[in-house]
Amino acid sequence: MKLRYVLFLVVTTISLLLNLPTQPASAQTTKEPAGFRSVTLWVYPEYDDPRLLVMLEGKITGVDAPALIRFLVPAAAKMYSAGWKDAQGKYTGGPPERKVSSVPGWDEISYELKTDTFRVEYYANEIVGMPDKTISYDFRFLYPISDLRVIVQQPLKATNFVVAPKGTATNEDQFKVQTYNFSNLNPDKDQPLHFDVSYTKLDLNPSIQNESGKSPPSGNGLSGGLIIMIAAGAIVIAAIFFWLGGKRKSGYQTGARAQRMPTRAERREHERHSQKKSQVRISAKEQVKPPKPESKTDEVCYYCGYPVESSDKFCPNCRKNLD
């Protein structure tokens, strides 16, 4: 009964977690934004992973949230998260819908945006070579963008860092970056933005070592899928320990070794049987005790009381020294 209750609790909790708004739901609306504004594109080679980290954030225009929003990502890209930010900057995201696009080598992702601020993050296998490395990266967009800022970051311990076209060199925190500003981009008229990056790097480690789990900059929260997996795993582990602890405490066994607890009448019968066996053992001991021989003297062993002769140095019964 306890096991059934624990399993019911686990299933119920996981179902509730799956219904929480921790990841973008399947698109429930068909209205799409007219364009983007205040967009920032981060291109970070080997930031917290050996691959290329790409992050995109901005605001929608021409429509109020919720709205359907779409992006193009490389077909081999590994999605980290896609979602939105609220007015306080709190991020909510998870895996979006994904399908093959009409552009060869690219997939289309989509989800329902809950606020006016979107964010997309993924890892791309665009880094080629060792130790001299090159990146050929395209930024493809599906909506007009009124203003776009691009930041290409130089990995730590990298040398000979070159980006074409050349941007404005500056520093952000401990990193050197190249920055770019674009305006009035139109997917129907303009070509994708293309960047060629090259550098030399002998160190195989990424710039940021984050053993507790990846959290790209400005993400402001774990993805919904990761939260669900952690919570579900913790519940299952707790349930297993609870169940095993109950088994140890109760002393029950399951399976082929299961034993029935004896009834009160059976326990009384067992006690009576044990008493009889004890009496039989006592009687047997009395029977094997050697009979006392007829005494020709009034002397007895002062150890065991057995009759002895005055000439005996040792008691015939207990073998104690009588001197």
N, C-alpha and C positions, 0 to 999 in steps of 0.2 A: 504493500500500500504506500509506503514511504517513497519507493522508487517511482511509482506512478505519479505521485504528487510532484516529485522533483522534475520528472520529464515534462509534465504539464506546465510547470512554472517556466522551464527553459523555453519550450515552444511558444508560450504566451509572450514572454519577454522579447524573444527574437522577432516575433510578429509585430510587436509594438515598435521596436527599433526600426524595422523595415518601413513602417508607416510614418516615421518622423521626417520632417522636411530637411534632411541633411544632405541631400543630393538633388541635382536637377531632375525633375520629373519628366516623363515623356511629354512632348509638346501637346498642350491642350488648347492652344490658340493658333490661328493662322496669320495673324497680323504681324508684320515685320517692320523693323525700324527703317526710316528713310536714309539713315546714314549714321556715322560715328563722329564724335568730337573728343577732344582732349585725350587722344590715344597715345599710349607709350608702348613701345616694343623693346623688350630686353633680349639680347642675343649673348648668351653666356657660355663660352666653351669651357668644358671641364670645371664647372663651378662646384657642384656637390656630387658629381657623377662623371664618369669618363666620357659621357656623350655630350651633345650640345643641348643646353637648356634654353628653351624659348618661352617667353611669357608675354602676354598681351593683355592690356587693360585700357578701358575707356568708357565713354558714355554713349547711349543711344540718343538719336534725335528723330523727331517727326512722329513719335508714338509714345504712349505711356505704358509702363510695365503693368501686367505681364505681357511679354511679347516673345515671339519665336525668333531665335537668333542662330545664325549659321556661320561656320568658318571652314577654311581649307587648311588641312595639315598634311604633311608627308605621309604616304601610305605606310611607311615603316616606323612612323613615330609612335612612341609609347606615351599615351595620355597620362598625365599626373592628376589633373583635375580641371573642371570647367564649372563656373558658377557665377556668383554675383556678390557685391558688397552692399551693406545697408548704409544708412546715413551716419552711423557711428564707425564705419570702416570694418565691421565684422564680416568675415568671409564665410560663405556657405557654398559648398561645391561637391562634386562627385563625377563619376563617369557619364559623359553625354551619349546621346544616340550617335551612331557612326555607320557610314555606308561609303561605298566606292563612288567617287565623283566622276564627272565627265572629263576631268583633266587627268591624263595619264600620269600615274605615280602619285596621285593625291587623293585623300579621302575627305568627305564632307562630314563634319560633326554638327549637331544641332541640339538645342535644349530650350526649355522655357525660362526666360530671364524674369526674375521676380522683382528686381529693382532696375534703376536706370544705369547701373554701373556693372559692367561685365568683366570677367577675368578668365583667361585660358592659359594653361601651362602644359607643356609636353617636352619630352626628350627625343631628339632626332639623332640618327646614326649618320651624321654628316662629316665627321672628322676622319680624315684619311692620312696615313703615313705615320712614321715613327723613326727618329725624333723630330724630323721636319714634317710639320703637319699643315694640311690645307682644308679649308671649308668653303664650299660653294652653296650659299644659302639664298633662297628666294622667299620673299614675303608676298603671298597672294591674298587678295582681299575681295569680298563679295559685295561690299557696300561702299558708297562714297565716304571719304574721310576728310573732314575739314582741316584738321591739323594733327600731325603725327610727329612724335619724337622717337628716334631710334638710338639705342645705347648698345654698343658692341664692346664687350669687356675683355681685357687681356688677362689670361690665367696667371695666377701667381707662379713664380719660377719659370715663366716663359720669356724667351728672348726673341729678338728680330720680329716683333709683332707688327704686322702690316695689314691694313684694311683698304680695299679698293671698292668704290671710290673713297678717297681720303676724307675723314671727318674732322671735327674739332677735338683736339687732344685735351683731356682734362683728367682730374682725379675724383673718384668717388669712394669714400672710406679708404680702404687700403689698396684699392685697385686703380689701374690706369684704364681709361675708356676712350672710345671714339664716339662722338655724338653727332646726330644729324637731325634736321628739322625739315619737314615736308608739309605742304598745304594743298588743299583742293585736289585730292587724289580721286580719280574716277575709274572704277573697274572696267567700264565700257570703252574708255579712251586710253588709259595709261597701262603700260606694261607692268608686270610685277617688279617690285624693288629687288635688285640683285646686289649681293655683297660677296666679295672674295676675300677670305681671311687666310693668312699664313703666319706661322710662328714655329719656333723650335722649343721643345720641352722634353727633357730627359726623365723628369720625375713622373712616375705613373700615377701618383695620387692626385685626386682633384684638389681644387683650391681650398675648399671647406670640408673638414672632416666632421661629420655629424653622425655619431654612432647611435644616437637615440632615435633616429628616424629622420627622413628628409623633410625639410620644411623650407621651400624656396622663399626668397625674400618677398616681403609684402603679402604673403599668402594669408596670414592672419587666421590660421585654423587648419585642422586636419580635414581631409576629405571625408564625406559621409560614409563611403564604402569602408574606409579604414576604421572609422569609429564603430561601425556595425561589427566588423570582424573582431576587433578588440573586445567589445562588450560581450558578444556571443561566446568567444573563446573563454573569457573569464567566468561566465555563467556556467558553461559546461564543466570547466575544471572544478569550480566550487561544488557543483552538483555531484561529481564523482567522489570528491573527498568527503562530502556529507554522507553519501551512500555507504562508502567503505567504512567510515567511522561508525555508522549505525550498525553495520554488520559485526564489527569488532566488539562493540558494546553489548550487543544482544547475545553473541555467541552462536548465532544461527549459521548454518552452512547451506549453500544452494547447490542445485544440480544433483548428480548421482550420490553425493555424500550427505544429502539432507537427512536429518534425524528428527523424529517426532518427540516432543516433550512428554515424559511419562505423566500419567494421571496421579491424583492423590492416592487412590486405592492401590495402584501399582507400586507407588513408593512405600506404602505401609507393608505390602506383601514382601517387598524386597528387604525391608528392615527386619521383619519377622524371620525371613529365610537366613539373613546374616546372623541373627542372634542364635538360631538353631545350630548353624555351622560352628559358631564360637563355642557353644556348649559341648558339641561333639568333640572339638579339638581339646577342650579342658578335660573331658572324661577320658580321652585317649591318653593324655599325659599322665593322669592318675593311675591308669591301668599299667603303664610301663614302668611305674616307680617300683623299685625292688622291694619285696616284702621285708619287714623287719624280722631278723632272726630271733629265735627264743633267747632271752637273755639269762645268763647265769650269774649276773651281777647287777647291782643296783646303780652302777656308774653309767653315766650317759655323756655323750659329746656335748660340751658346752657351746659348740658352734651350731649344731643342727638338731641336737636332742636324741641322736641315734645311740642305742645301747652299745657300750664298749667294754672290753676287758681291761683290768688294771694294768695288764702287760702291754696293751696296745699303745704304740707311739703315734700312730696315725688313725684317724677315724675311718672305718671301712666304707662309710657312706660319702662324706664330703672331702675326705683325704686331707683334712686339716691336721696340723701338728698339735698333738695333745700334751707335749712336754711344756 
